């Protein structure tokens, strides 16, 4: 018997999540295309194109960002705090501390 999660079979969860993440990325990119990403911001992106994870930005060089992973990745070849390069076009969400300019 196949396991179920929230009335969806596990076989359906990945395609549903992938579709939602893709739509979230398109919406964010469209709304925030010209919003500057600053050092200290937290950005969400798909690590290795699969796992949606957060990183704190440590450096900005045009459309290339350097950050550190701020949550524990499931990907075995990455760890919390790993430095990573992120393309601006891969960002699907961003958080900034309130009152920080």
C-alpha positions as a printed Julia matrix, in Angstrom:
101×3 Matrix{Float64}:
  0.0    0.0     0.0
  1.38   3.41   -0.98
  1.89   5.96    1.81
 -0.19   9.13    1.72
  0.56  12.65    2.85
 -2.21  15.21    3.06
 -4.47  13.14    0.78
 -1.74  12.95   -1.9
  0.31   9.9    -2.69
  4.08  10.31   -2.26
  4.45   9.82   -6.0
  2.49  13.07   -6.5
  4.28  15.16   -3.86
  7.5   15.8    -5.85
  5.77  16.99   -9.05
  3.39  19.18   -7.03
  6.27  20.69   -5.02
  8.37  21.22   -8.16
  5.48  23.02   -9.85
  4.81  25.22   -6.8
  8.51  26.07   -6.39
  8.79  26.94  -10.08
  5.77  29.23   -9.9
  7.08  30.87   -6.71
 10.44  31.52   -8.42
  8.79  33.02  -11.54
  6.55  35.26   -9.41
  9.42  36.43   -7.21
 11.72  37.08  -10.17
  9.0   39.06  -11.98
  8.16  41.22   -8.93
 11.7   41.71   -7.65
 13.86  41.64  -10.78
 15.38  45.03   -9.89
 15.41  44.69   -6.1
 19.01  44.81   -4.92
 20.23  41.8    -2.96
 22.42  42.98   -0.09
 24.97  41.43    2.24
 23.09  39.9     5.16
 19.94  39.08    3.15
 18.67  35.51    3.23
 17.82  34.03   -0.16
 16.03  30.82   -1.06
 17.16  28.84   -4.08
 17.26  25.26   -5.36
 20.55  23.69   -4.23
 21.83  21.59   -7.13
 18.5   22.34   -8.8
 16.64  20.09   -6.35
 16.56  21.02   -2.68
 15.01  24.4    -1.83
 17.2   25.91    0.87
 18.2   29.24    2.42
 21.59  30.99    2.37
 22.78  34.21    3.96
 24.46  36.52    1.45
 28.08  37.36    2.21
 29.09  38.93   -1.09
 27.55  40.38   -4.24
 29.35  40.62   -7.58
 26.79  41.65  -10.2
 24.43  38.69  -10.7
 26.75  36.3    -8.81
 26.16  36.02   -5.07
 28.23  34.3    -2.4
 26.43  32.94    0.63
 26.49  30.43    3.47
 23.84  27.74    3.86
 21.66  28.61    6.86
 19.68  25.4     7.15
 20.86  21.81    7.16
 20.76  20.42    3.62
 19.67  16.89    2.83
 22.29  16.78    0.06
 25.13  14.68    1.46
 27.88  16.72   -0.18
 26.8   19.96    1.56
 26.61  21.02    5.21
 25.19  23.85    7.29
 27.45  26.88    6.86
 28.99  25.78    3.55
 29.94  28.68    1.28
 28.09  28.55   -2.01
 27.75  30.6    -5.2
 24.21  31.52   -6.25
 23.06  33.1    -9.5
 20.6   35.97   -9.13
 18.31  34.18  -11.6
 18.11  31.16   -9.25
 16.58  33.12   -6.33
 12.98  32.22   -5.54
 12.55  34.23   -2.33
 14.41  36.73   -0.17
 14.2   37.87    3.46
 15.68  41.04    4.86
 15.74  42.04    8.52
 13.23  44.77    9.17
 14.84  48.19    9.48
 18.06  47.09    7.75
 19.01  49.24    4.8
